[in-house]
C-alpha cells in the first residue's frame, strides 16, 4: 500500500463470562477477538461497555488527565460547566446512525461523539461548535460541553471526543422533506387527468399542490442558515474565524479546483457511461458534451471582482445535517467532509458553498421520494417533471429567505449579477462532485446530478 499513514481511535476492553455473552448478543460486530478458556472471553470495542462510556463523560466534565505511552488524554470542559460537579449518568446507549464516527447518548441529556479517524489539530466540529456556543448568541446548534484531546510534546492536540447537550427532536429535516414531497406526489397523482397535458409553468397551481407547511419550514431553514453564517463571520478578533477578503488569488484557486474536479469527474463518466442504465445514457452524454460550457460558466468567477469575504462555513451542508424540534431547526455536524484532510476542512470559503449544498439536497429529496419502493413504476415518468418543479421551488424559497436574513453581509456579493454567477458556479461544482460520488457508489443515482447540471445550464 502506497497511501499515507492513517490513525484511528479504537478503545478496547476484555470481557469474560456473562459480560462477554451479553456483548456477543447485543453487538456481535463489536467483537475483535475471542480467547480460549473455560468460559467465553472476548476483546471488544469498549464503547459497548457502559463503564467505559461513563469514563469518557467523567473525564470530560472533571477535566481529568490520563497518561498514555507517548502523551496524555486530557478532558476539557466548557466555561459553563463546573469541573468538580457530580457526574452520575447510569443510562447510556450507543447510537447506530453514523458511519464514520461513533455516538453515545447519556440519559437523553448529553451526546458524545468518538471520532474514529484522527488527525493532529482541532477538529472543526469541536472548534466551530465551541465558538458558536461560547462566543456568539446563535442558539441553533447542540451546545458545546467539552472534549477529550490527545496531547503529545511538540504536536498539535488531537481531538478524540466531543461532548454536547442532547437535542430533543421529532426527526431530521431530510426525513421531513421526503414525507412532504411524498404527499405532494400523492396530490399530483390525484389530479393526473387534469395535469397530463399541463405544459405551462404551473405558478399558483404548484403552490396549491405543494401546500404551505413545508415551504414555511424551508423558509425557516433559509433564515437559520443565514443566521449561522452571520454568527460565523461575527468575530474579527479570533484569527481562526476572522473574515478574509476573497481576492483575485483566492478566486483563481477556487476556479482551478473546480476545473480539476470537472476534468477528473468527466474522465470517469466517459469511462463508465456504458455501465449506466440505458434509460438516461443519452442525458449523461449530453452533459459530457457540455463540459466546455460548464467550464466557461465556472471561469466567470475570474472575471468578477466581488469583494465578498471568505468565512468559516459548515462545509458538508445538506438536509440530513439538521434536526427539527417541532418548532425550530438545529444544525449538526460541523466536521466537514471526513474524506478530506483536516487542514482543508478548516479553510475559509465562500458561504455560497453551503447554500449550493442545501439547494442541491432538495433535488436529492425529490428523486429519493420518487424512487421509494411504494411508488408505482408506471407513475415515475409522469412525476419526474413535478419532481423538478418541487425541488427548484424549494431551492428558491430557501435562497430568498437566506438572502433576506443576511441583508448586506460582507460574505455575499452585493451586485445581483455577481451573486448569480458565483452561486451558479458553486451549484455546478457541487453537481459535478455528486456525479463522481454516484459513479463510485450508486450508479443508478447519477441521473440526479446529471439532470441538475442540465437544469442549471438551461435556467441561466
C-alpha positions as CSV (number, residue, x, y, z in Angstrom):
1,X,0.0,0.0,0.0
2,X,1.4,3.4,-1.0
3,X,-1.2,5.6,0.7
4,X,-0.4,7.9,3.6
5,X,-0.5,6.5,7.2
6,X,-3.8,7.0,8.9
7,X,-4.6,6.9,12.7
8,X,-7.8,5.5,14.1
9,X,-9.2,5.5,17.7
10,X,-10.3,2.2,19.0
11,X,-10.8,1.9,22.8
12,X,-10.7,-1.9,23.7
13,X,-11.5,-4.0,26.8
14,X,-11.6,-7.7,27.7
15,X,-14.8,-9.3,29.0
16,X,-15.5,-12.7,30.3
17,X,-18.4,-14.9,31.2
18,X,-21.8,-13.2,31.4
19,X,-20.4,-9.8,30.3
20,X,-18.9,-11.4,27.2
21,X,-22.1,-13.2,26.4
22,X,-24.1,-10.1,26.8
23,X,-21.9,-8.1,24.4
24,X,-21.9,-11.0,21.9
25,X,-25.7,-10.9,21.8
26,X,-26.1,-7.1,21.8
27,X,-23.3,-6.1,19.5
28,X,-21.6,-9.1,17.7
29,X,-19.9,-6.6,15.3
30,X,-18.0,-5.1,18.3
31,X,-16.0,-8.3,19.0
32,X,-12.4,-8.0,17.8
33,X,-11.1,-11.4,19.0
34,X,-12.1,-14.4,21.1
35,X,-9.7,-16.2,23.6
36,X,-9.6,-19.8,24.6
37,X,-10.7,-20.7,28.1
38,X,-13.3,-22.5,30.2
39,X,-15.7,-19.6,29.7
40,X,-16.3,-17.1,26.9
41,X,-13.5,-14.4,26.7
42,X,-13.5,-11.6,24.2
43,X,-11.6,-8.5,23.2
44,X,-14.1,-5.9,22.1
45,X,-14.7,-2.3,21.1
46,X,-15.1,-0.7,24.6
47,X,-17.8,1.8,23.6
48,X,-20.2,-1.1,24.1
49,X,-19.3,-1.2,27.8
50,X,-21.4,1.2,30.0
51,X,-18.5,1.7,32.4
52,X,-16.2,2.9,29.5
53,X,-18.9,5.3,28.3
54,X,-19.2,6.7,31.8
55,X,-15.4,7.1,32.0
56,X,-15.5,9.2,28.8
57,X,-18.1,11.5,30.3
58,X,-16.4,11.8,33.7
59,X,-13.0,12.6,32.1
60,X,-14.5,15.5,30.2
61,X,-16.7,17.0,32.9
62,X,-14.0,16.7,35.6
63,X,-11.1,17.8,33.3
64,X,-9.2,14.6,34.0
65,X,-5.8,13.7,32.6
66,X,-4.9,10.1,31.7
67,X,-1.3,9.1,30.9
68,X,-0.6,7.3,27.7
69,X,2.6,5.8,26.3
70,X,3.7,8.9,24.3
71,X,1.4,11.6,25.6
72,X,-1.8,12.0,27.7
73,X,-5.5,12.2,27.2
74,X,-6.9,15.4,28.6
75,X,-10.6,16.3,29.3
76,X,-11.5,19.9,28.6
77,X,-14.8,21.4,29.7
78,X,-16.9,24.4,28.6
79,X,-16.8,27.6,30.6
80,X,-20.4,27.0,31.6
81,X,-19.7,23.6,33.4
82,X,-18.1,23.3,36.8
83,X,-15.2,20.8,36.6
84,X,-16.0,19.3,40.0
85,X,-19.7,18.9,39.6
86,X,-21.0,15.3,40.3
87,X,-21.5,13.1,37.4
88,X,-23.7,10.0,37.6
89,X,-25.4,9.1,34.3
90,X,-26.5,5.5,34.6
91,X,-28.4,5.2,31.4
92,X,-26.2,5.4,28.3
93,X,-26.5,3.8,24.9
94,X,-24.6,3.6,21.6
95,X,-26.4,5.2,18.7
96,X,-26.3,3.4,15.4
97,X,-26.9,6.1,12.8
98,X,-23.4,7.3,12.0
99,X,-20.9,5.7,9.6
100,X,-17.5,7.4,10.2
101,X,-17.7,8.0,13.9
102,X,-19.4,6.5,17.0
103,X,-22.1,8.3,19.0
104,X,-23.4,7.8,22.6
105,X,-26.3,9.2,24.4
106,X,-26.4,9.8,28.2
107,X,-29.8,10.0,29.9
108,X,-31.1,11.9,26.8
109,X,-29.1,14.9,28.3
110,X,-25.6,14.6,26.8
111,X,-24.5,13.4,23.3
112,X,-20.9,12.2,23.0
113,X,-19.2,11.6,19.6
114,X,-16.0,9.5,19.4
115,X,-14.0,10.4,16.2
116,X,-12.7,7.2,14.7
117,X,-10.2,8.7,12.1
118,X,-7.8,11.0,13.9
119,X,-5.6,13.8,12.7
120,X,-3.4,16.3,14.5
121,X,-5.2,19.5,15.2
122,X,-8.5,20.7,16.5
123,X,-11.4,19.1,14.6
124,X,-13.6,21.8,13.0
125,X,-16.7,20.1,14.6
126,X,-15.3,20.9,18.0
127,X,-13.8,24.3,17.0
128,X,-17.0,25.6,15.4
129,X,-19.4,24.2,18.0
130,X,-17.3,25.7,20.8
131,X,-17.1,29.1,19.0
132,X,-20.8,29.3,18.4
133,X,-21.6,28.2,22.0
134,X,-19.1,30.4,23.8
135,X,-18.6,33.5,21.6
136,X,-21.9,34.1,19.7
137,X,-25.6,34.2,20.5
138,X,-26.5,31.6,17.8
139,X,-28.6,29.0,19.7
140,X,-29.4,26.6,16.9
141,X,-26.6,24.1,17.5
142,X,-26.3,21.5,20.2
143,X,-24.3,23.4,22.9
144,X,-20.6,22.5,23.4
145,X,-20.0,20.9,26.8
146,X,-16.4,19.5,26.4
147,X,-13.9,17.3,24.6
148,X,-11.1,14.8,25.1
149,X,-7.8,15.7,23.4
150,X,-4.7,13.6,23.0
151,X,-1.7,15.7,23.7
152,X,2.0,15.0,22.9
153,X,5.1,17.2,23.2
154,X,5.7,19.4,20.1
155,X,2.5,18.4,18.3
156,X,-1.0,19.9,18.0
157,X,-3.6,18.4,20.2
158,X,-5.7,15.7,18.5
159,X,-9.4,15.7,19.3
160,X,-10.7,12.3,20.2
161,X,-14.2,13.0,21.6
162,X,-16.8,15.8,21.5
163,X,-19.5,16.2,24.2
164,X,-22.6,18.3,23.5
165,X,-26.0,18.9,25.0
166,X,-28.5,16.4,23.6
167,X,-31.3,17.8,21.4
168,X,-34.9,16.5,21.6
169,X,-36.2,16.4,18.1
170,X,-39.1,15.0,16.0
171,X,-37.0,14.0,13.0
172,X,-34.1,15.1,10.8
173,X,-35.1,17.6,8.1
174,X,-34.2,15.1,5.4
175,X,-37.0,12.7,6.6
176,X,-39.4,15.6,6.8
177,X,-38.6,16.6,3.2
178,X,-39.2,13.0,2.0
179,X,-42.6,13.0,3.8
180,X,-43.5,16.4,2.3
181,X,-42.6,15.5,-1.3
182,X,-44.3,12.2,-0.9
183,X,-47.6,13.9,0.0
184,X,-47.0,16.3,-2.9
185,X,-46.7,13.4,-5.3
186,X,-50.0,12.0,-4.0
187,X,-51.8,15.3,-4.7
188,X,-50.2,15.4,-8.2
189,X,-51.3,11.9,-8.9
190,X,-54.8,12.6,-7.6
191,X,-55.1,15.2,-10.4
192,X,-53.2,13.3,-13.0
193,X,-56.0,13.5,-15.6
194,X,-56.1,17.3,-15.3
195,X,-52.3,17.7,-15.3
196,X,-51.5,15.2,-18.0
197,X,-51.2,17.8,-20.7
198,X,-50.1,20.7,-18.5
199,X,-47.0,22.3,-20.1
200,X,-47.1,25.9,-19.0
201,X,-45.3,26.8,-15.7
202,X,-48.0,26.0,-13.1
203,X,-47.5,29.0,-10.8
204,X,-50.4,29.2,-8.3
205,X,-51.3,25.5,-9.1
206,X,-47.8,24.5,-7.9
207,X,-48.3,26.4,-4.6
208,X,-51.6,24.6,-4.1
209,X,-50.1,21.2,-4.8
210,X,-47.1,21.7,-2.6
211,X,-49.1,23.2,0.3
212,X,-48.0,25.7,2.8
213,X,-46.4,23.7,5.7
214,X,-43.1,22.6,4.1
215,X,-42.3,25.9,2.4
216,X,-42.7,27.5,5.9
217,X,-40.1,25.1,7.3
218,X,-37.9,25.7,4.3
219,X,-38.2,29.4,4.9
220,X,-37.1,28.9,8.5
221,X,-34.2,26.8,7.3
222,X,-33.0,29.6,5.0
223,X,-33.3,32.1,7.9
224,X,-31.3,29.8,10.3
225,X,-28.6,29.2,7.6
226,X,-28.2,33.0,7.2
227,X,-28.0,33.5,10.9
228,X,-25.4,30.7,11.2
229,X,-23.2,32.4,8.6
230,X,-23.7,35.8,10.3
231,X,-22.6,34.3,13.6
232,X,-19.5,32.6,12.0
233,X,-18.5,35.9,10.4
234,X,-19.1,38.0,13.6
235,X,-15.7,37.8,15.3
236,X,-12.8,39.8,13.9
237,X,-10.6,39.2,16.9
238,X,-10.1,35.4,16.5
239,X,-7.8,34.6,13.5
240,X,-9.5,31.2,13.0
241,X,-12.9,33.0,12.4
242,X,-11.9,36.4,11.1
243,X,-13.5,37.0,7.7
244,X,-10.9,37.4,4.9
245,X,-11.1,39.1,1.5
246,X,-12.0,36.9,-1.4
247,X,-9.2,38.3,-3.6
248,X,-8.1,37.5,-7.1
249,X,-5.7,34.8,-5.9
250,X,-8.4,33.1,-3.9
251,X,-10.8,33.3,-6.8
252,X,-8.2,31.7,-9.1
253,X,-7.6,28.9,-6.6
254,X,-11.3,28.2,-6.4
255,X,-11.6,28.1,-10.2
256,X,-8.6,25.8,-10.6
257,X,-10.0,23.4,-8.1
258,X,-13.4,23.4,-9.9
259,X,-11.6,22.8,-13.3
260,X,-9.6,19.9,-11.9
261,X,-12.7,18.3,-10.4
262,X,-14.6,18.7,-13.6
263,X,-11.9,17.0,-15.7
264,X,-11.4,14.2,-13.2
265,X,-15.1,13.5,-12.9
266,X,-15.9,13.7,-16.6
267,X,-13.0,11.3,-17.4
268,X,-14.6,8.9,-15.0
269,X,-18.0,9.5,-16.6
270,X,-16.7,8.8,-20.1
271,X,-15.1,5.6,-18.8
272,X,-18.3,4.3,-17.1
273,X,-21.0,5.7,-19.3
274,X,-21.7,2.2,-20.8
275,X,-22.3,0.9,-17.3
276,X,-25.2,3.4,-16.7
277,X,-28.8,2.4,-17.1
278,X,-29.7,2.8,-20.8
279,X,-32.7,5.0,-20.0
280,X,-30.5,8.0,-19.2
281,X,-27.3,7.3,-21.0
282,X,-28.2,9.9,-23.6
283,X,-28.6,12.5,-20.9
284,X,-25.2,11.7,-19.5
285,X,-23.7,12.1,-23.0
286,X,-25.5,15.5,-23.3
287,X,-23.8,16.7,-20.1
288,X,-20.5,15.3,-21.2
289,X,-20.8,17.3,-24.4
290,X,-21.4,20.4,-22.2
291,X,-18.0,20.2,-20.5
292,X,-16.7,23.4,-22.1
293,X,-19.9,25.3,-21.3
294,X,-19.7,24.2,-17.7
295,X,-16.0,25.3,-17.6
296,X,-16.9,28.7,-19.1
297,X,-19.6,29.2,-16.5
298,X,-17.2,28.5,-13.7
299,X,-14.5,30.6,-15.3
300,X,-16.7,33.7,-15.0
301,X,-15.6,33.7,-11.3
302,X,-12.3,35.1,-12.5
303,X,-13.9,37.9,-14.4
304,X,-15.6,39.5,-11.4
305,X,-14.2,41.4,-8.5
306,X,-17.0,40.7,-6.0
307,X,-15.1,41.7,-2.8
308,X,-17.2,39.2,-0.9
309,X,-15.3,37.8,2.1
310,X,-14.4,34.2,2.9
311,X,-15.6,32.9,6.2
312,X,-15.7,29.6,8.1
313,X,-18.7,27.6,6.9
314,X,-20.4,24.3,7.7
315,X,-18.6,22.5,4.8
316,X,-21.0,19.5,4.3
317,X,-24.4,21.1,4.4
318,X,-27.5,19.2,3.4
319,X,-31.0,18.3,4.7
320,X,-29.6,15.4,6.7
321,X,-27.5,17.7,8.9
322,X,-30.5,19.3,10.6
323,X,-32.9,18.2,13.2
324,X,-36.5,19.6,13.5
325,X,-37.5,20.1,17.2
326,X,-41.2,20.7,16.4
327,X,-40.8,24.5,16.4
328,X,-37.3,25.1,15.1
329,X,-34.2,23.6,13.4
330,X,-30.9,22.6,15.0
331,X,-27.8,22.4,12.8
332,X,-25.4,19.4,13.4
333,X,-22.0,18.1,12.5
334,X,-19.5,20.8,11.6
335,X,-16.8,18.2,10.8
336,X,-16.9,18.8,7.0
337,X,-16.4,16.0,4.6
338,X,-14.5,13.4,6.6
339,X,-12.7,12.1,3.4
340,X,-10.9,15.5,3.1
341,X,-7.8,16.4,5.1
342,X,-8.4,18.3,8.3
343,X,-6.4,21.3,7.1
344,X,-8.7,21.6,4.0
345,X,-11.8,21.3,6.1
346,X,-10.7,24.3,8.2
347,X,-10.2,26.7,5.3
348,X,-12.3,29.8,5.0
349,X,-14.6,29.6,1.9
350,X,-17.5,31.3,0.2
351,X,-20.7,31.0,2.2
352,X,-22.4,30.1,-1.1
353,X,-20.8,26.7,-0.9
354,X,-23.2,25.9,2.0
355,X,-26.1,27.5,0.1
356,X,-25.4,25.4,-3.0
357,X,-25.1,22.2,-1.0
358,X,-28.5,22.7,0.6
359,X,-30.1,23.7,-2.8
360,X,-28.7,20.5,-4.3
361,X,-30.1,18.5,-1.4
362,X,-33.6,19.4,-2.4
363,X,-33.2,17.6,-5.7
364,X,-31.9,14.5,-3.9
365,X,-35.0,14.6,-1.7
366,X,-37.4,14.9,-4.6
367,X,-35.8,12.0,-6.5
368,X,-35.3,9.8,-3.5
369,X,-39.0,10.1,-2.7
370,X,-39.8,9.3,-6.4
371,X,-37.8,6.1,-6.2
372,X,-39.4,4.8,-2.9
373,X,-40.5,1.1,-3.2
374,X,-44.1,2.1,-2.6
375,X,-44.1,4.3,-5.7
376,X,-45.7,2.6,-8.8
377,X,-43.1,2.4,-11.6
378,X,-45.6,3.5,-14.2
379,X,-46.2,6.8,-12.3
380,X,-42.5,7.7,-12.2
381,X,-42.1,9.1,-15.7
382,X,-45.2,11.4,-15.3
383,X,-43.9,12.6,-11.9
384,X,-40.4,13.4,-13.0
385,X,-41.4,16.9,-14.3
386,X,-43.2,17.6,-11.0
387,X,-40.2,16.4,-9.0
388,X,-38.1,19.0,-10.9
389,X,-40.7,21.7,-10.2
390,X,-40.8,20.9,-6.5
391,X,-37.0,20.9,-5.9
392,X,-36.5,24.2,-7.8
393,X,-39.3,25.8,-6.0
394,X,-37.9,24.7,-2.6
395,X,-34.5,25.8,-3.6
396,X,-35.9,29.2,-4.4
397,X,-37.8,29.6,-1.1
398,X,-34.6,28.6,0.8
399,X,-32.4,31.1,-1.2
400,X,-34.8,34.0,-0.9
401,X,-35.2,33.5,2.9
402,X,-31.4,33.2,3.2
403,X,-30.7,36.4,1.3
404,X,-33.4,38.3,3.2
405,X,-31.8,37.2,6.5
406,X,-28.2,38.2,5.7
407,X,-29.0,41.5,4.1
408,X,-25.8,43.3,3.2
409,X,-23.4,40.9,4.9
410,X,-19.8,41.1,3.8
411,X,-19.6,37.4,2.7
412,X,-22.1,37.8,-0.2
413,X,-21.7,39.9,-3.4
414,X,-24.0,42.9,-3.2
415,X,-24.3,43.0,-7.0
416,X,-27.1,40.6,-8.1
417,X,-25.3,39.6,-11.3
418,X,-22.1,38.7,-9.3
419,X,-24.2,36.7,-6.8
420,X,-25.9,34.8,-9.7
421,X,-22.6,34.0,-11.3
422,X,-21.0,32.8,-8.0
423,X,-24.0,30.7,-6.9
424,X,-24.2,29.1,-10.3
425,X,-20.5,28.2,-10.3
426,X,-20.9,26.5,-6.9
427,X,-24.1,24.7,-7.9
428,X,-22.3,23.3,-10.9
429,X,-19.2,22.3,-8.9
430,X,-21.4,20.5,-6.3
431,X,-23.3,18.6,-9.0
432,X,-20.0,17.6,-10.7
433,X,-18.7,16.3,-7.4
434,X,-22.0,14.4,-7.0
435,X,-21.5,12.7,-10.4
436,X,-18.2,11.3,-9.2
437,X,-19.6,10.2,-5.9
438,X,-22.6,8.4,-7.5
439,X,-20.4,6.7,-10.2
440,X,-18.4,5.2,-7.4
441,X,-21.2,4.3,-5.0
442,X,-24.7,4.4,-6.6
443,X,-24.5,4.4,-10.4
444,X,-28.3,4.4,-10.7
445,X,-28.4,7.8,-9.0
446,X,-26.1,9.5,-11.5
447,X,-29.2,10.8,-13.2
448,X,-29.8,13.2,-10.2
449,X,-26.7,15.4,-10.7
450,X,-26.8,14.9,-14.5
451,X,-30.3,16.5,-14.6
452,X,-29.2,19.0,-12.0
453,X,-26.5,20.3,-14.3
454,X,-28.9,20.4,-17.3
455,X,-31.4,22.5,-15.3
456,X,-28.6,24.9,-14.1
457,X,-27.4,25.4,-17.7
458,X,-30.9,25.9,-19.1
459,X,-32.0,28.3,-16.4
460,X,-29.1,30.7,-16.7
